[in-house]
């Protein structure tokens, strides 16, 4: 729940920022000179890119949460098997064992979104965000019936 609240607060702050930046872009365009119109258009592009990025991330999170809910209903959510040190850091050997297990699972069933979801969770637990995101994108694509290059 804490993650959802922080996500929505961050999204709200970004939307306010986009509105402020966009209004400055409009003011620059209203000046009417070549230089200010050019800068105004450039300034307006930034909020558009930001809104697109925020939208895509929100869609990604929504779809990943829907997969988690479906997998939970099936009783297939992965159990955190990673061994941690007293300080909370993940033991590298246990992480390697879990990754080997999850990779073997996805190699045995490469078209099963559940396997890719569990691999994404393992990467996320190990704080490997880029791989976690790619694996989750693959799980989402497979769940939606799309093929996605790995």
C-alpha positions as a Markdown table, in Angstrom:
| # | Residue | x | y | z |
|---|---|---|---|---|
| 1 | Unk | 0.0 | 0.0 | 0.0 |
| 2 | Unk | 2.9 | 2.3 | 0.8 |
| 3 | Unk | 4.3 | 1.8 | -2.7 |
| 4 | Unk | 0.9 | 2.8 | -4.3 |
| 5 | Unk | 0.7 | 6.0 | -2.2 |
| 6 | Unk | 4.2 | 7.0 | -3.1 |
| 7 | Unk | 3.6 | 6.2 | -6.8 |
| 8 | Unk | 0.4 | 8.4 | -6.8 |
| 9 | Unk | 2.1 | 11.2 | -4.9 |
| 10 | Unk | 5.0 | 11.2 | -7.4 |
| 11 | Unk | 2.6 | 11.0 | -10.4 |
| 12 | Unk | 0.6 | 14.0 | -9.0 |
| 13 | Unk | 3.8 | 16.0 | -8.5 |
| 14 | Unk | 4.9 | 15.2 | -12.0 |
| 15 | Unk | 1.5 | 16.3 | -13.4 |
| 16 | Unk | 1.7 | 19.6 | -11.6 |
| 17 | Unk | 5.2 | 20.0 | -12.9 |
| 18 | Unk | 4.1 | 19.2 | -16.5 |
| 19 | Unk | 1.3 | 21.8 | -16.2 |
| 20 | Unk | 3.7 | 24.5 | -15.0 |
| 21 | Unk | 6.3 | 23.7 | -17.7 |
| 22 | Unk | 3.6 | 23.6 | -20.3 |
| 23 | Unk | 2.2 | 27.0 | -19.3 |
| 24 | Unk | 5.7 | 28.5 | -19.6 |
| 25 | Unk | 5.9 | 27.0 | -23.1 |
| 26 | Unk | 2.6 | 28.6 | -24.0 |
| 27 | Unk | 3.8 | 32.0 | -22.6 |
| 28 | Unk | 6.9 | 31.7 | -24.8 |
| 29 | Unk | 4.9 | 30.9 | -27.9 |
| 30 | Unk | 2.6 | 33.9 | -27.2 |
| 31 | Unk | 5.6 | 36.2 | -27.3 |
| 32 | Unk | 5.6 | 35.6 | -31.1 |
| 33 | Unk | 9.3 | 36.0 | -31.9 |
| 34 | Unk | 11.1 | 33.2 | -33.8 |
| 35 | Unk | 13.4 | 32.5 | -30.8 |
| 36 | Unk | 10.6 | 32.4 | -28.2 |
| 37 | Unk | 8.3 | 30.3 | -30.4 |
| 38 | Unk | 11.1 | 27.9 | -31.0 |
| 39 | Unk | 11.9 | 27.7 | -27.3 |
| 40 | Unk | 8.2 | 27.5 | -26.4 |
| 41 | Unk | 7.7 | 24.5 | -28.7 |
| 42 | Unk | 10.8 | 22.8 | -27.3 |
| 43 | Unk | 9.5 | 23.4 | -23.7 |
| 44 | Unk | 6.1 | 22.0 | -24.7 |
| 45 | Unk | 7.7 | 18.8 | -26.0 |
| 46 | Unk | 9.1 | 18.0 | -22.5 |
| 47 | Unk | 5.8 | 17.7 | -20.7 |
| 48 | Unk | 4.4 | 15.6 | -23.6 |
| 49 | Unk | 7.3 | 13.2 | -23.3 |
| 50 | Unk | 6.8 | 13.1 | -19.6 |
| 51 | Unk | 3.1 | 12.5 | -19.8 |
| 52 | Unk | 3.7 | 9.7 | -22.3 |
| 53 | Unk | 6.3 | 8.1 | -20.0 |
| 54 | Unk | 4.1 | 8.4 | -17.0 |
| 55 | Unk | 1.2 | 6.8 | -18.9 |
| 56 | Unk | 3.3 | 3.9 | -20.1 |
| 57 | Unk | 4.7 | 3.3 | -16.6 |
| 58 | Unk | 1.2 | 3.4 | -15.1 |
| 59 | Unk | -0.1 | 0.9 | -17.7 |
| 60 | Unk | 2.9 | -1.4 | -17.0 |
| 61 | Unk | 2.3 | -1.3 | -13.2 |
| 62 | Unk | -1.5 | -1.9 | -13.7 |
| 63 | Unk | -0.9 | -4.9 | -16.0 |
| 64 | Unk | 1.8 | -6.4 | -13.7 |
| 65 | Unk | -0.5 | -6.0 | -10.7 |
| 66 | Unk | -3.3 | -7.7 | -12.7 |
| 67 | Unk | -1.0 | -10.6 | -13.4 |
| 68 | Unk | 0.0 | -10.8 | -9.8 |
| 69 | Unk | -3.7 | -10.9 | -8.7 |
| 70 | Unk | -4.4 | -13.7 | -11.3 |
| 71 | Unk | -1.4 | -15.7 | -10.2 |
| 72 | Unk | -2.3 | -15.2 | -6.6 |
| 73 | Unk | -5.9 | -16.5 | -7.3 |
| 74 | Unk | -4.3 | -19.6 | -8.9 |
| 75 | Unk | -2.0 | -20.1 | -5.9 |
| 76 | Unk | 1.1 | -19.7 | -8.1 |
| 77 | Unk | 2.8 | -16.6 | -6.6 |
| 78 | Unk | 6.5 | -17.3 | -6.0 |
| 79 | Unk | 7.8 | -17.7 | -2.5 |
| 80 | Unk | 10.9 | -15.5 | -1.7 |
| 81 | Unk | 13.6 | -18.1 | -1.5 |
| 82 | Unk | 16.5 | -15.8 | -1.3 |
| 83 | Unk | 18.8 | -16.0 | 1.8 |
| 84 | Unk | 19.6 | -12.7 | 3.3 |
| 85 | Unk | 22.5 | -11.6 | 5.5 |
| 86 | Unk | 21.8 | -10.0 | 8.9 |
| 87 | Unk | 22.0 | -6.6 | 7.2 |
| 88 | Unk | 19.3 | -7.6 | 4.7 |
| 89 | Unk | 21.5 | -8.0 | 1.7 |
| 90 | Unk | 20.9 | -11.0 | -0.5 |
| 91 | Unk | 23.3 | -13.8 | -0.4 |
| 92 | Unk | 24.8 | -14.2 | -3.9 |
| 93 | Unk | 24.9 | -18.0 | -3.8 |
| 94 | Unk | 21.2 | -18.2 | -2.9 |
| 95 | Unk | 20.4 | -15.7 | -5.6 |
| 96 | Unk | 22.3 | -17.7 | -8.2 |
| 97 | Unk | 20.4 | -20.8 | -7.2 |
| 98 | Unk | 17.0 | -19.1 | -7.5 |
| 99 | Unk | 17.9 | -17.6 | -10.8 |
| 100 | Unk | 19.1 | -20.9 | -12.2 |
| 101 | Unk | 15.8 | -22.5 | -11.0 |
| 102 | Unk | 13.7 | -19.7 | -12.6 |
| 103 | Unk | 15.7 | -19.6 | -15.8 |
| 104 | Unk | 15.3 | -23.4 | -16.2 |
| 105 | Unk | 11.6 | -23.0 | -15.6 |
| 106 | Unk | 11.3 | -20.4 | -18.3 |
| 107 | Unk | 13.4 | -22.5 | -20.7 |
| 108 | Unk | 11.2 | -25.5 | -20.1 |
| 109 | Unk | 8.0 | -23.4 | -20.8 |
| 110 | Unk | 9.1 | -20.2 | -22.7 |
| 111 | Unk | 5.6 | -19.3 | -23.7 |
| 112 | Unk | 4.2 | -19.5 | -20.2 |
| 113 | Unk | 3.7 | -16.0 | -18.7 |
| 114 | Unk | 3.7 | -17.4 | -15.2 |
| 115 | Unk | 7.3 | -18.6 | -15.5 |
| 116 | Unk | 8.3 | -15.2 | -16.8 |
| 117 | Unk | 6.4 | -13.5 | -14.0 |
| 118 | Unk | 8.2 | -15.6 | -11.4 |
| 119 | Unk | 11.6 | -14.8 | -13.1 |
| 120 | Unk | 10.8 | -11.1 | -13.0 |
| 121 | Unk | 10.0 | -11.3 | -9.2 |
| 122 | Unk | 13.3 | -13.1 | -8.6 |
| 123 | Unk | 15.2 | -10.3 | -10.5 |
| 124 | Unk | 13.2 | -7.7 | -8.6 |
| 125 | Unk | 14.0 | -9.3 | -5.2 |
| 126 | Unk | 17.7 | -9.2 | -6.2 |
| 127 | Unk | 17.4 | -5.5 | -7.1 |
| 128 | Unk | 18.1 | -6.2 | -10.8 |
| 129 | Unk | 15.5 | -3.8 | -12.1 |
| 130 | Unk | 16.4 | -3.8 | -15.8 |
| 131 | Unk | 16.1 | -7.6 | -16.1 |
| 132 | Unk | 13.0 | -7.6 | -13.8 |
| 133 | Unk | 11.3 | -5.1 | -16.1 |
| 134 | Unk | 12.2 | -7.0 | -19.3 |
| 135 | Unk | 11.0 | -10.3 | -17.8 |
| 136 | Unk | 7.7 | -8.7 | -16.7 |
| 137 | Unk | 7.2 | -7.1 | -20.1 |
| 138 | Unk | 7.6 | -10.6 | -21.6 |
| 139 | Unk | 5.1 | -12.0 | -19.1 |
| 140 | Unk | 2.6 | -9.2 | -19.9 |
| 141 | Unk | 3.0 | -9.8 | -23.7 |
| 142 | Unk | 2.6 | -13.5 | -23.4 |
| 143 | Unk | -0.5 | -13.0 | -21.2 |
| 144 | Unk | -2.0 | -10.7 | -23.8 |
| 145 | Unk | -1.2 | -13.2 | -26.6 |
| 146 | Unk | 1.5 | -11.1 | -28.1 |
| 147 | Unk | 5.1 | -12.2 | -28.9 |
| 148 | Unk | 7.9 | -10.0 | -27.6 |
| 149 | Unk | 11.5 | -10.4 | -28.5 |
| 150 | Unk | 13.8 | -11.4 | -25.7 |
